[in-house]
C-alpha cells in the first residue's frame, strides 16, 4: 500500500478506522467515476448539439455493444483486483504479483480476440441491437474507432483496477482524470473545429485512454510500486486464472445481461413509439447517461470498498467487513435518492442539455418521472451485489444481477409496454429495480446470519 507518495503496506486496511479507509479509498474512486460519467455526459452533449439528434440515437444503439466489449475486460479486471486484495490480506505478496502478470496477458488476449471478432461482424451486431437505416451510420462510425483501440483500453482498465486494489487509490484516480481530461479537451476540437463528427468523439476517447494507459503501465513497471511486474514470476497460472474468471464472471454476466436488456429496451421503444421510435431511443440515451452519472458515484463507493472488504475478509476480520458494508449501503442509498430528487424536479433542464429536439425532450420527461420513482433503492442494491463479489462469493453476486435483469425486467418489458406504450418501458425499469432491492435484502440477511455463526469466535476489530 501507499498513500501514493510514501512506501507503506496494505496492512492499514485491517487496522485503520473503517470511516477513514472508506474516505481514503472511495473518494478517489468517486472522483474518477464522476469524471468518467461527466465525460460521457459532455461527450453526448457535444454529439447531440454538434452532429444532431440522430447521432444521439446512434450513440444510444452502441450502449449495449460497449457494455459487451467492456464486459470482456471487467471479467479480468474485477476478478484480478478482488483476488489481489485477498492475497494481500493473507500477506501473500508473491501471489498478488502473479495476479498483475496474469491480468496483463489476459487483457491483451481478450482485446485481440473479442475486439477483432466484433469488428468483423459489426453491422449485423448493430442491427440486432436496434439500429435502423437512419442510425447505423453514426453507430458504425463511432464503434469502429473504439474497437481498433481495444488493446489500449483493456490494459488501461485492467491495470487501473489493480492499481487501486494494491494500495494506490489516488494514482488510480489520476489515471481516470487523465483519460477524461484529454477526452474533454479534444472532443469539441475534433467535432466542431475539424468537423470529424461522431468519429471525432470516439477518437478523443481513444486519445484519453492512451495517455492513461501510459500512466498505469509506468506505475507497474516501477520497482518502487508495492506490487509491480516481475518477469520471473508466473504467467497464465491455472490456479490464478480459475479464480480470476470465477470472480470476474459476475460483472461479466452483468454486462452481458445489460447488453441483452438494452436490446429489448431499444426494440420495445421502437415498437411502442411507432414513427417516433428513433427519437424514443435517443430519449433513452439521455436517461441512460443521467442514470449512469449517479450509478457511477455508487460504483466509486464500491470500488473503494472492494480492497477493504477483500483484505478484511481474507484476514477473517468479520466485524470490520460488516462495518464497511453498512456504511456503504447508506452512502449508496443517499446518492441515488439525490438522483431521484433532481430528475423529478428538473427533467426538461437535464434533457435540453443534450438536445433541442422538443419531441425527444418530451419523451425523456415521461421517462425521468416514471423510472426514477424507485431509484433511491438502486444504490443500496448495487452495494450489496458488489459486496458479495468483493468477498469472493461471485455466485451470489451473479444471482442478484441475473434476477434483476432477466427474471424481473424482461417479463415486465414483455407485459407493460403492451398496455402503457413507451411509459410501460420506463415502468418496467422501475419495477425491476424495486424487486431486485427486496431480493438483495433477503439474500443479505440470510448470508449475514451464516457468517455471524462462522466468525462467532472472532474478536471485534474496530
N, C-alpha and C positions, 0 to 999 in steps of 0.2 A: 504493500500500500504506500501511497504517497499523498501528501497534500499538494502534489504536482510541483513542488519546489524543494521539498526535503525528502530524504530517504527514511521512511519508517516501514512498518509491516502491516499486513491486514488484520493483525490481532485486535486492533481497536474496535473492530466490528463485533467482537464478543465482550467488550468491556465498557466502552463509552455509552452514555445515556442514549436511549433509542431516539428521543426527540432531536438530539444534537446530530446523530447519524443520519436521520431522515432529511434534516435540513442540508447537511453536507453532501449527501448523495442525490437526493431528489431535486434540490434546487437547480444544480447544473443540468440535470436531465430535463427538467421542466423548461428551462430557458432554451435548451436545444430543441425540444419538441415544439415549443411555442414558435421559435424561429422558423422551423420547418413548416409548421402549419400556416404561419403568416406568409411564408414564401408561396405556398400553394394557393392561398387566397389572392395575394398580389399578382401572381402569375396568371390566375384565372381572370382577374380584372383586366390585366394587360391584353390577354387574348380576347376577352369579350368586347372590350372597347376599341382594341386596335385591329381586330380581324373580323368580328361580327358575332351575332347570336348563334349562327350555325356552327361556328368554331367552338363555342361553349358546349353545344350539344355533342359535337365530335369529340371534344375532350372528355365529356361525361362517358362516352362509349368506351374510352380507353381505361376507365377506372378498374373494371374487373380484370382486364388483361394486366394492368400494372400490379394489381393485388396478386395475381397468379405468378408473375415474373418475380416479384419481391418475395413471394412465399417460398420459392426455392432457395432464396438467400437466408431468410429468417429461420428456415429449417436448420441451417448450420449455425447461424449467429446466436440465436437464443439458446440452443442446446449447448453450444460451446461455452457461452457465458455462464450458464447455470452450473455446469459441472466443474468449471474452473473455480467458481466461488466455493463449491462444496469441497473440492480438493484443498483449497487454501484454508478452509475451516478445519480440515483434518491435518493441516500443516504439511501437506504433501506438495511442495513447490515443484518438484521434478515432473509430477503428473500434470500440474497446471501448465507447465511449459510445453509438454507434449500436446496439450489441447490447442495451444496457439499454432503450433506447426501443422496440426491436422486441419484446423479451421481454414488456414491459408490455402492449403492444397485443395480442400473441398470446394471452397469458394470459386477457385479458378475452373475446376472441373464442371461445377454446376453452371457457371456463366457460359462456358463454351457450348455445353450440351443443350441447355434449355433456352438460352438466348438464341442460339443458332436455329433450333427447331421452330421457335416462334417466328423468326424472320422468314423462314421457308414457307410457312402456312399462314402468313399474316392476314391476308384479305379474308379467307374463309373464317378465320377466328373472329375477326371484327364483325362480319355479317352475322355470325352466330350470337355475338354479344349484343346485337340490336342495331348495328349500323344500317343506314339507308343510303341511297344514291346521293343524297344531299350531304350526309355527314361523313361518309367514309373517306373522302379525300383529306379532310382535316385529321381524322383519327390515324390514317395510314402515315401521313407526313410526320406527325408527332412521334408515333411509336417506332418508326424506322431509325430515327436518330437515337432514341433511348436504348433500343435493342443493340445497336452496334457498340454501345459503351457499357454493356452489362459486366464485363470483367472488372472494369474500374469501380462501378457502383457496388458490385458484390464484395470485393475486397474491402472497400471503404466501410460498408455496413457491418460486415463480419468482424473486422478488427476493431471497429469503434465500440461494438458491444463488449468485446473482450477488454478493451482499454478501461471501460467503466467498471467491469466486474473484477478486474485485478487491481483496483485501487486508484484510478486516475479519473474521477468524475469530472473534474474541471477541464482536463485536456480533452475528454470526450465531448464536453460541451463546446469547446473551442473549435473542434473539427466540424461539428454541425453548423456552428456560426460561420465558419469559413465557407462552407458549401452554400449556405443560404445567402451570405453577403455577396459573394461573387455572382450568384444567380440573379439576385435582385438588381444588381448594378447593370449586368449585361442584358437582361431580358428586354427592358424598354429600348435599349440601343439597337438590339437585333431586330425587334419588331417595328419600332417607329422610325428609326433612322435608316437602317439598312433594308427595311421592308422585306424581311425574310419570313414574315407571317408566323404561323404556329410552329414551323420548323425552327425558327429563331428562338422561341421559348424553350424548346427541347434542347437546343444546342447550349443555351445558357445554363440549363440544368446540368448538362454533362460537364461543362467547364467548372462549375462549382464543385461537383463531385470529384473531379480530377485534382483540384487543389487540396481538398480534404483527404483524398487518397494518399497524396504525398506526405501529408502531416502524420497520419496514423502509421504509415509504413516506416517513417523515420523514427517514430516512437519505439516500435517493436524491434527495430534494428539496433537501437542504442543499448549498450551494456549497462547504462545507468538505470534503465527501467527495471522494476522489481521482477517482472516476468517478461522475457524477450525471446526472440528467435535463437534457438540453439541448434546449429546444423547437425550436431552429432546425435540429437535426440530422435525420438520415434516419429515416423511419418506414416499416415494411413494405418494406424494401430487399430486392430479389430475391436479390442475392448473399448477404446475411446469412441470409435465410430459408432458402435452399437448404442452407447449412452447418448451421444450427440443426437442421433436420429430418433431415439426413443423419446427424449425430452423435447427436441425440436419439432416433433410430429404435431404437437398441439397447436403452436402458432401457424404451422404449415397448413394444417387442416382448416384452421380459422380463415386463413387467406383463401384457400380453395372454396370454402363454403361462402365466403363473402363474394368471391368471383361468381359462383353459381347463383347466389341470391340476386346480385345486381343484374344478371342476365334476365331473371324472371321479373325483376322490378322494371327494367327497361321495356321488356315486351308487354308487361301489364300496362305501363304508361302509354306505349304506342297504341295498344288496343283500346284502352279506355278513353283516350283523348281524341281519337279519330284524326281529323285533319291537323289538329294541334299536337300530334304525337311527338314530333321532333322538339317542339317548344317545351312540352312537358318533361322530356328527357333532360333538356337544358335546365329546367327549373329544379329537377332532382340534383343536377350537378351543383347548383348553388347551395341547396340544402345540405348536400353531402360535404361540401367544403366547409360550411359553417359547423356542421356536426363534428367534423374531424378536428376543428380548432379546439373544442373542449375535450374531446376524446384524447387528443394528443397530450394535453396537460395531464390527464389521468395516466396516460401511458408513461409520461415523465415520472410521475409518482411511483408507478410500479417498477420502472427501471431502477429508480433509486432504492426501492425496497428489495429488489432481487438479490444483490450481494449480501445485504443484512440478513435476509431470510435464509439464503443458502448457507452462509457461513455458520449462523447460529443453529440451524437445523443439523448441519454436519457436525457441529460441536455438541449436539444434544442439549442445547440451552433453550428448552421449550418455552419458558416464561418470557424470554426475550422475543421469541418468534410470535407469540400471542400479542405482545405489546405492539410490535411492528404492524401486525395485521390490523388490529383495532384502530390504530391511528390512521392507517392507510385507507380503511373503509370510510371513515368520517371525512377525510380530505377529498376522496373521490366523489362522495355524495354531494358535498358542498360545491365542488367545481361544476358538476352537471346541473345542479339546482340553479346556479347563477346563469348557466347557459339557457335553461328553460325560461327564466325571468326575462332575459334580454331579447330572446327571439319572440316571445309572446308580446313584448311591448313594442319592438321596433322591426317587424318583419319587412316592411316596404323599404325602410332605410338600408337594411342589410342587402336586400335584393338589388336595389338601384345602384349599389357599388359595382356590381358585376355587369349590369346591362341596362339599356334604356328601353328595351322592348316591354311594352305595357302588358302584353299577354303573358310573357314569362314571369313578370313581377307578380301578376295576379294569381297565377297557378302556384308560385312559390309561397305566396302569403298563406294560402289554404294549407299548404304542406307544413309550414312552420307552426301554425296554430294547432294542427291536429297531432303531428308527430311528436312535438316537444312536450305534450301533456304528461307523458310518463318518463320524460328524460331525466328527472332527478335521481331515479334509481339506477340509471345506467352506470354511473361512476362506481357505485358500490359493487355492482355485478362484475365489472371489469377487474377491480382489485381482487375480488375473491377468486375469480378464474385464474388470474396470473399468480396468485398466492400458491395454488396447487402446483403450478408449473415451476415456481421458484424453489420449492422444497423437494423437487424431484418426483412429483406424483403426476406425471403427464396424462395418465388415463382419465383422471377426474377433470383436469382442465379441458381435455378433448371432449369429454362427455358434456360439460356445461356449454362448450362452444357449439357442438353439433345440435344439441337440443334447441338452443335459441334460434339457430338459423335454418335448420331443417325440420325439426319436429314442430316448432311453433310458427315460424314466419311463412314457410312455403304453403301450408294449408290455409293460413289466413289470406295469403295473396291469391289463392285459388278461389276463395269464397267471397270475401268482402268487395273486391272491385266489381263483381257481377251485379251487386246491389247498389253500391255507392260510387261507382266510377273511379275517377282519379283520387277522390277523397278516401276511398276504400284502400288504396295503396298506402297512403300515409297512415291510416288507422291500423293496418296490418303491422307496420313497423312499430308503432307504439304498443300494440297489444303483445307482440312477441317480446319486447323489452321487459314488460311487467311480468310476464310468465317466467322469463329466464331469471329475473331477480328472485322471485319466490323460490324457484328450484335451487338457485345458488345458496340461499339462506338455509334451506333444509339440508343440503349437502354439507354445508359448513358446520352446522350444529352436530350432525352425526359424526363427522370426522374429528371434530374437536373433542367430543366425548371420548372417542377412541384414543386420541393422542394424550388426553389428560390421564387416562389409565396407564398408558405405555410409559409416560415420563413421570409417574407419580412420585418416584423416589428421587427425582432430580431436585436440587436446591434452587431456590429463587435467585435469579441473576438480574438485578435491576440495572 
